[in-house]
Amino acid sequence: MLDEAEQAAVSPTEDPVAGARARFRAVGTGYIRYAQEEPGLFRTAFHVPGDMTHAADDTAAGATGKAPFELLGEALDGLVDAGLLAEDRRPGAEFLAWSAVHGLAVLLIDGPLRGLHPTQAHDAGQHVIDMIERGI
């Protein structure tokens, strides 16, 4: 999946804060890119049972063996470890971040934002991730 590719492309850094931030941003950027490049697969991924059992299932995993939801959780844990996210704000943060990124992805592939120029769509994704990062 592309969110794994985004994370793999993050340059190693000596700065744990910059690294945690880059890995967190890569999850959101990859999620939106995957939705835009593979809309059929993206839509299909959300025709699942009405609970979280599929979110971490092996069938949702990419090449790393981790599902996007697991990658997001690890990225958020990294923000806590780097001191960018207060530990008491971590519980449930994955649901807030996922909701915002998923909402934009759906608007870009099936909603009124589907006609945006690719540069505008990318910029919108980065702004949503900025908003999430500031809000959590």
C-alpha positions as CSV (number, residue, x, y, z in Angstrom):
1,M,0.0,0.0,0.0
2,L,1.1,3.5,-0.6
3,D,1.2,4.6,3.0
4,E,3.9,2.0,3.5
5,A,5.8,3.5,0.5
6,E,5.5,6.9,2.0
7,Q,7.0,5.8,5.3
8,A,9.8,3.9,3.6
9,A,10.7,7.1,1.7
10,V,11.1,9.1,4.9
11,S,14.8,10.0,5.2
12,P,16.6,8.8,8.3
13,T,17.4,11.6,10.7
14,E,19.3,12.1,13.9
15,D,16.4,14.3,15.2
16,P,13.8,12.0,16.8
17,V,11.2,14.9,16.7
18,A,11.6,15.4,13.0
19,G,11.6,11.7,12.4
20,A,8.4,11.1,14.4
21,R,6.7,14.0,12.6
22,A,7.8,12.8,9.2
23,R,6.5,9.2,9.8
24,F,3.1,10.6,11.1
25,R,2.7,12.8,8.0
26,A,3.7,9.9,5.7
27,V,0.8,7.8,6.9
28,G,-1.7,10.5,6.1
29,T,-0.1,11.5,2.8
30,G,0.1,7.8,1.7
31,Y,-3.5,7.2,2.7
32,I,-4.8,10.0,0.5
33,R,-2.5,9.2,-2.4
34,Y,-3.7,5.5,-2.3
35,A,-7.3,6.6,-2.4
36,Q,-6.7,8.8,-5.4
37,E,-4.5,6.3,-7.3
38,E,-6.6,3.2,-6.4
39,P,-10.2,4.4,-5.8
40,G,-11.8,1.1,-6.5
41,L,-9.6,-0.8,-4.0
42,F,-10.0,2.1,-1.5
43,R,-13.8,1.9,-1.7
44,T,-13.7,-1.9,-1.5
45,A,-11.6,-1.7,1.7
46,F,-14.5,0.0,3.5
47,H,-17.1,-2.6,2.6
48,V,-16.3,-4.5,5.7
49,P,-18.0,-5.6,9.0
50,G,-19.4,-2.8,11.1
51,D,-16.7,-2.9,13.7
52,M,-12.9,-2.6,14.0
53,T,-12.1,-6.4,13.5
54,H,-10.9,-5.8,9.9
55,A,-8.8,-2.7,10.7
56,A,-5.8,-4.7,11.9
57,D,-6.6,-8.0,10.1
58,D,-3.9,-9.6,8.0
59,T,-6.1,-9.1,4.9
60,A,-5.7,-5.3,5.3
61,A,-2.0,-5.5,5.7
62,G,0.5,-4.3,3.1
63,A,4.0,-5.5,2.4
64,T,5.2,-4.7,6.0
65,G,2.5,-7.0,7.4
66,K,0.8,-4.0,9.0
67,A,-2.5,-2.5,8.2
68,P,-2.8,1.3,7.7
69,F,-4.6,1.6,11.0
70,E,-1.6,-0.1,12.7
71,L,0.9,2.2,10.9
72,L,-1.1,5.2,12.1
73,G,-1.0,3.9,15.7
74,E,2.7,3.4,15.5
75,A,3.2,6.9,14.1
76,L,1.1,8.4,16.9
77,D,3.1,6.4,19.5
78,G,6.2,7.9,17.9
79,L,4.8,11.4,18.4
80,V,4.4,10.6,22.1
81,D,7.9,9.1,22.3
82,A,9.3,12.3,20.7
83,G,7.4,14.6,23.1
84,L,5.2,16.0,20.3
85,L,1.9,14.5,21.6
86,A,1.1,14.4,25.3
87,E,0.6,10.8,26.5
88,D,-2.8,11.7,28.0
89,R,-4.0,12.9,24.6
90,R,-2.8,9.7,22.8
91,P,-5.8,7.4,23.6
92,G,-8.2,7.5,20.7
93,A,-6.1,9.9,18.6
94,E,-6.0,7.4,15.8
95,F,-9.8,7.7,15.4
96,L,-9.6,11.5,15.0
97,A,-6.7,11.4,12.6
98,W,-8.2,8.6,10.6
99,S,-11.6,10.4,10.3
100,A,-10.1,13.6,9.0
101,V,-7.8,12.0,6.4
102,H,-10.4,9.5,5.3
103,G,-13.0,12.2,5.0
104,L,-10.7,14.2,2.7
105,A,-9.8,11.1,0.7
106,V,-13.5,10.4,0.1
107,L,-14.2,14.0,-0.9
108,L,-11.3,13.8,-3.4
109,I,-12.4,10.6,-5.1
110,D,-16.2,10.6,-4.8
111,G,-17.2,14.1,-3.6
112,P,-17.2,17.7,-4.7
113,L,-13.3,17.9,-4.5
114,R,-12.8,15.2,-7.2
115,G,-12.1,17.9,-9.8
116,L,-9.3,19.5,-7.9
117,H,-6.0,19.8,-9.8
118,P,-3.5,17.2,-8.3
119,T,-1.4,19.9,-6.8
120,Q,-4.4,21.4,-5.0
121,A,-5.4,17.9,-3.8
122,H,-1.9,17.3,-2.5
123,D,-1.9,20.7,-0.8
124,A,-5.3,20.0,0.8
125,G,-4.0,16.8,2.2
126,Q,-1.0,18.5,3.7
127,H,-3.2,21.1,5.3
128,V,-5.4,18.5,6.8
129,I,-2.4,16.7,8.2
130,D,-1.1,20.1,9.6
131,M,-4.5,20.6,11.2
132,I,-4.5,17.1,12.8
133,E,-0.9,17.5,14.0
134,R,-1.8,20.9,15.7
135,G,-5.1,19.5,17.0
136,I,-3.9,16.4,18.7
